[in-house]
Amino acid sequence: QTHQFLDLIVLCAKKLKYHYGAIVGDRKQYRTYCELFERYNEMMVISDRVEGYYLDIAFEFAQSKSINEELLEKSKKRIPEVEAYIREYDNYWIHMLGFNIFGLVKQMESDYRGLLEVCQQAIEHFGNGSVKRGPLFNFTYKQIPCFLQLEMYSEARQAIHTCLRLTLEGTYNWIITLEYQVMYGFHSGDFQAAYEAIKPIRGYLDKMDPATREQCLILDAYVHFFIGTGDIIPTQPEVFRPARFMNEVPIFSKDKAGHHINILILQILHSLLKRRTQPTLAENEITTRRSALEMYVSRHLRGEYLKWARLFLRMLIQIPAGYFNPVNVRMKAAKDAELLKNAEQQWANQRSKLEPAPYAVLWDRALMLLEEERSPE
């Protein structure tokens, strides 16, 4: 009962009520276990019901590429019922699932402040109980992207530090927390924090599942780009090999409307770095990719939830279209740059993480590289 294993409590109570009722004949014990069985069996039924609600919502949310209004309305109708269960039943799993349902609704509404409030309520709720580490990590971790979206960088840094204290080095939760530290560094302008986060991650790449490994490799490629632009001062010699990187991300290379976007962006950015010392080769690489990029944008980046990636890739296409002249490129990309600047950020799908590095920052560095004087070949 202390650890609230409902299925075990119900099973044991059922056996014991039979034992004291049919074999021993102890009325008091029989009544005790009858009441225990009824109470916890009812709680288990409610727990299974709330779990079903959560799984239905989470599954449909994960499959949606844009805001699903029907799912949102259906989920909101569940809230009063789930709130009543939380008040009535003192059960960890019911409460955990309930707060996760409330959080999913806020995510679907793109209500970052609302999600922060739900997470804080959950943290305070579970912080008073005996089971702390799991829920505290879960809901503190959910706050990090909200803080980043709202540009609450001090709070994001504190949430990251809290999550790291709740994890063990090398575990999955430790890795995904450091991933957010990398993104925090890019978004806040504290680029060195991104570098300090990626260094320990590198030591565990061979132990990760393929998808997590490729996500970390993409973040590392952005770190190397910012080393090249001078935003990050490395503490040791750093070498980035674009061809090797491409061979190490086969899964994400197939995700045409998802992670492949970052791979294409990184190809262009690292070619711009190469242009410092090998201008002809680098410009040929970028120019050769132009037609393929234009086709990719028109074929794979059609949905509203891909609007920001579509705008940014169209801006990058203007680099070869403007013949690498920064004035021409800036003029050709001006319309899309303005749309990107003024567009509201949307969190339409929890798979759509905010871009690892803000597109506005990447565009600024791309123009900076175009304006640099090149070394003679």
KOLDO-444556 format. One line per field, with one value per residue (C-alpha): residue number from 0; residue in one letter; x, y negated, z negated. Coordinates in steps of 0.1 Angstrom, whole numbers, plus 5000, padded with zeros to 4 digits. Layout:
seq <- (NUM,...)
type <- (A,...)
x <- (X,...)
y <- (Y,...)
z <- (Z,...)
//
This chain:
seq <- (0,1,2,3,4,5,6,7,8,9,10,11,12,13,14,15,16,17,18,19,20,21,22,23,24,25,26,27,28,29,30,31,32,33,34,35,36,37,38,39,40,41,42,43,44,45,46,47,48,49,50,51,52,53,54,55,56,57,58,59,60,61,62,63,64,65,66,67,68,69,70,71,72,73,74,75,76,77,78,79,80,81,82,83,84,85,86,87,88,89,90,91,92,93,94,95,96,97,98,99,100,101,102,103,104,105,106,107,108,109,110,111,112,113,114,115,116,117,118,119,120,121,122,123,124,125,126,127,128,129,130,131,132,133,134,135,136,137,138,139,140,141,142,143,144,145,146,147,148,149,150,151,152,153,154,155,156,157,158,159,160,161,162,163,164,165,166,167,168,169,170,171,172,173,174,175,176,177,178,179,180,181,182,183,184,185,186,187,188,189,190,191,192,193,194,195,196,197,198,199,200,201,202,203,204,205,206,207,208,209,210,211,212,213,214,215,216,217,218,219,220,221,222,223,224,225,226,227,228,229,230,231,232,233,234,235,236,237,238,239,240,241,242,243,244,245,246,247,248,249,250,251,252,253,254,255,256,257,258,259,260,261,262,263,264,265,266,267,268,269,270,271,272,273,274,275,276,277,278,279,280,281,282,283,284,285,286,287,288,289,290,291,292,293,294,295,296,297,298,299,300,301,302,303,304,305,306,307,308,309,310,311,312,313,314,315,316,317,318,319,320,321,322,323,324,325,326,327,328,329,330,331,332,333,334,335,336,337,338,339,340,341,342,343,344,345,346,347,348,349,350,351,352,353,354,355,356,357,358,359,360,361,362,363,364,365,366,367,368,369,370,371,372,373,374,375,376)
type <- (Q,T,H,Q,F,L,D,L,I,V,L,C,A,K,K,L,K,Y,H,Y,G,A,I,V,G,D,R,K,Q,Y,R,T,Y,C,E,L,F,E,R,Y,N,E,M,M,V,I,S,D,R,V,E,G,Y,Y,L,D,I,A,F,E,F,A,Q,S,K,S,I,N,E,E,L,L,E,K,S,K,K,R,I,P,E,V,E,A,Y,I,R,E,Y,D,N,Y,W,I,H,M,L,G,F,N,I,F,G,L,V,K,Q,M,E,S,D,Y,R,G,L,L,E,V,C,Q,Q,A,I,E,H,F,G,N,G,S,V,K,R,G,P,L,F,N,F,T,Y,K,Q,I,P,C,F,L,Q,L,E,M,Y,S,E,A,R,Q,A,I,H,T,C,L,R,L,T,L,E,G,T,Y,N,W,I,I,T,L,E,Y,Q,V,M,Y,G,F,H,S,G,D,F,Q,A,A,Y,E,A,I,K,P,I,R,G,Y,L,D,K,M,D,P,A,T,R,E,Q,C,L,I,L,D,A,Y,V,H,F,F,I,G,T,G,D,I,I,P,T,Q,P,E,V,F,R,P,A,R,F,M,N,E,V,P,I,F,S,K,D,K,A,G,H,H,I,N,I,L,I,L,Q,I,L,H,S,L,L,K,R,R,T,Q,P,T,L,A,E,N,E,I,T,T,R,R,S,A,L,E,M,Y,V,S,R,H,L,R,G,E,Y,L,K,W,A,R,L,F,L,R,M,L,I,Q,I,P,A,G,Y,F,N,P,V,N,V,R,M,K,A,A,K,D,A,E,L,L,K,N,A,E,Q,Q,W,A,N,Q,R,S,K,L,E,P,A,P,Y,A,V,L,W,D,R,A,L,M,L,L,E,E,E,R,S,P,E)
x <- (5000,5029,5041,5005,5009,4972,4972,4992,4970,4938,4952,4964,4932,4911,4932,4930,4893,4888,4912,4896,4861,4860,4889,4897,4862,4875,4847,4868,4897,4872,4854,4888,4900,4866,4867,4903,4895,4865,4884,4915,4897,4876,4908,4925,4895,4897,4935,4930,4904,4926,4955,4933,4924,4961,4972,4945,4954,4992,4990,4968,4989,5021,5006,4993,5014,4992,4967,4939,4909,4887,4913,4917,4880,4877,4907,4894,4861,4881,4896,4867,4864,4901,4903,4875,4895,4926,4906,4889,4917,4951,4970,5003,4996,4962,4977,5007,4985,4961,4988,5002,4968,4965,4999,4991,4960,4982,5007,4979,4968,5004,4998,5034,5025,4996,5019,5044,5016,5005,5040,5046,5013,5025,5060,5044,5019,5045,5071,5051,5049,5073,5077,5096,5125,5105,5077,5100,5122,5093,5075,5107,5119,5086,5092,5125,5111,5084,5111,5131,5100,5092,5128,5130,5166,5175,5146,5155,5191,5178,5154,5182,5205,5176,5170,5207,5207,5178,5196,5227,5254,5251,5214,5188,5174,5208,5215,5182,5187,5221,5205,5183,5214,5229,5197,5196,5231,5221,5189,5202,5234,5254,5272,5299,5272,5263,5299,5302,5271,5281,5315,5303,5277,5304,5317,5284,5276,5285,5261,5230,5201,5205,5179,5192,5228,5218,5201,5232,5254,5232,5236,5273,5274,5258,5284,5311,5295,5295,5331,5338,5320,5339,5309,5324,5360,5369,5391,5408,5414,5381,5378,5345,5342,5310,5312,5316,5287,5264,5273,5265,5229,5212,5179,5174,5184,5152,5129,5122,5097,5115,5151,5164,5158,5186,5210,5203,5208,5241,5254,5249,5264,5295,5300,5300,5327,5347,5344,5369,5397,5383,5358,5354,5348,5324,5304,5302,5289,5262,5252,5249,5225,5202,5179,5176,5168,5141,5125,5128,5111,5082,5077,5082,5077,5041,5023,5017,5037,5068,5063,5094,5117,5103,5110,5145,5155,5141,5163,5194,5185,5190,5227,5236,5207,5224,5258,5272,5270,5258,5239,5221,5214,5200,5177,5164,5158,5142,5106,5110,5133,5105,5079,5102,5108,5071,5056,5043,5060,5037,5042,5019,5033,5056,5078,5085,5112,5120,5148,5182,5195,5172,5170,5174,5208,5219,5209,5229,5260,5254,5254,5284,5303,5293,5307,5341,5370,5380,5415,5430,5431)
y <- (5000,4976,4978,4980,5011,5013,5046,5063,5049,5060,5095,5100,5086,5109,5139,5129,5122,5157,5171,5155,5159,5195,5212,5195,5180,5148,5122,5092,5100,5110,5076,5058,5074,5071,5033,5032,5051,5029,4996,5005,5024,4992,4972,4995,4992,4954,4956,4977,4953,4922,4941,4949,4912,4902,4928,4919,4882,4888,4911,4888,4858,4876,4884,4849,4826,4796,4786,4812,4791,4822,4839,4806,4803,4840,4836,4805,4823,4849,4823,4819,4856,4862,4833,4849,4882,4864,4849,4881,4907,4904,4924,4915,4929,4912,4879,4883,4892,4864,4837,4851,4848,4812,4805,4821,4798,4767,4780,4784,4748,4736,4720,4720,4700,4723,4753,4737,4733,4769,4782,4759,4772,4808,4801,4786,4815,4843,4824,4830,4867,4896,4903,4872,4878,4891,4865,4837,4845,4850,4817,4796,4810,4801,4765,4760,4756,4732,4711,4711,4701,4673,4662,4668,4678,4676,4698,4722,4725,4731,4758,4775,4775,4790,4818,4826,4830,4854,4877,4899,4893,4914,4921,4911,4883,4869,4868,4852,4826,4817,4815,4787,4770,4770,4754,4730,4718,4712,4694,4673,4663,4681,4702,4714,4732,4751,4762,4772,4794,4811,4822,4848,4860,4870,4896,4915,4915,4951,4962,4943,4956,4946,4918,4901,4904,4887,4859,4853,4854,4827,4805,4811,4800,4767,4764,4768,4742,4717,4725,4716,4683,4674,4676,4705,4706,4743,4756,4781,4785,4793,4809,4813,4835,4828,4860,4881,4863,4872,4909,4908,4896,4922,4923,4885,4882,4902,4880,4856,4834,4835,4838,4838,4801,4795,4817,4795,4763,4776,4786,4750,4734,4756,4749,4712,4718,4737,4708,4689,4711,4729,4704,4719,4754,4742,4720,4749,4772,4747,4739,4775,4781,4752,4771,4800,4776,4758,4792,4803,4772,4774,4812,4818,4785,4777,4778,4748,4765,4764,4727,4715,4742,4734,4697,4702,4727,4703,4677,4700,4707,4670,4673,4690,4671,4639,4651,4650,4612,4602,4572,4592,4621,4598,4581,4614,4629,4598,4608,4642,4628,4603,4631,4652,4623,4614,4649,4662,4693,4723,4756,4776,4810,4822,4839,4804,4793,4756,4753,4762,4727,4698,4693,4656,4662,4687,4662,4634,4657,4667,4631,4624,4652,4638,4604,4618,4615,4648,4662,4664,4700)
z <- (5000,4993,5029,5043,5065,5072,5091,5063,5036,5054,5060,5024,5009,5031,5020,4983,4982,4996,4971,4940,4953,4967,4948,4915,4908,4892,4897,4888,4911,4938,4936,4936,4968,4984,4979,4990,5022,5030,5024,5044,5071,5077,5077,5102,5125,5124,5129,5160,5173,5168,5184,5214,5217,5216,5241,5266,5264,5264,5294,5316,5306,5316,5350,5357,5379,5371,5344,5342,5331,5327,5304,5285,5278,5268,5245,5228,5220,5201,5177,5152,5149,5143,5119,5098,5098,5086,5057,5048,5051,5034,5060,5076,5110,5113,5103,5126,5157,5148,5148,5180,5197,5185,5199,5233,5236,5230,5256,5282,5274,5278,5243,5230,5199,5192,5195,5172,5146,5150,5145,5115,5099,5105,5091,5059,5057,5060,5040,5009,5013,5008,5046,5059,5084,5114,5114,5105,5135,5158,5151,5148,5181,5198,5186,5204,5240,5226,5210,5243,5264,5240,5239,5201,5203,5166,5157,5185,5172,5137,5149,5168,5137,5116,5142,5142,5104,5108,5133,5134,5159,5191,5187,5213,5192,5186,5224,5233,5206,5220,5255,5241,5226,5261,5274,5245,5254,5290,5282,5252,5269,5242,5269,5245,5225,5256,5260,5224,5228,5260,5247,5222,5246,5271,5247,5248,5285,5290,5262,5275,5295,5332,5332,5300,5314,5346,5327,5307,5339,5354,5323,5324,5361,5350,5323,5348,5370,5342,5334,5371,5367,5335,5312,5294,5281,5280,5251,5274,5312,5330,5364,5383,5414,5433,5454,5423,5406,5436,5433,5396,5399,5422,5402,5401,5437,5446,5424,5453,5434,5401,5391,5427,5426,5402,5423,5454,5434,5419,5454,5466,5434,5434,5471,5462,5437,5463,5486,5465,5478,5508,5523,5558,5544,5517,5541,5565,5538,5528,5564,5572,5544,5554,5577,5553,5525,5545,5553,5517,5504,5529,5524,5486,5468,5476,5442,5420,5392,5416,5424,5406,5421,5455,5452,5439,5466,5493,5478,5480,5516,5523,5515,5548,5566,5555,5567,5531,5531,5497,5509,5536,5513,5486,5511,5526,5492,5477,5481,5466,5438,5429,5428,5407,5383,5379,5378,5345,5332,5329,5312,5334,5326,5298,5323,5338,5314,5317,5341,5324,5332,5341,5378,5373,5357,5384,5411,5395,5394,5430,5441,5420,5437,5471,5462,5451,5474,5489,5490,5525,5538)
//
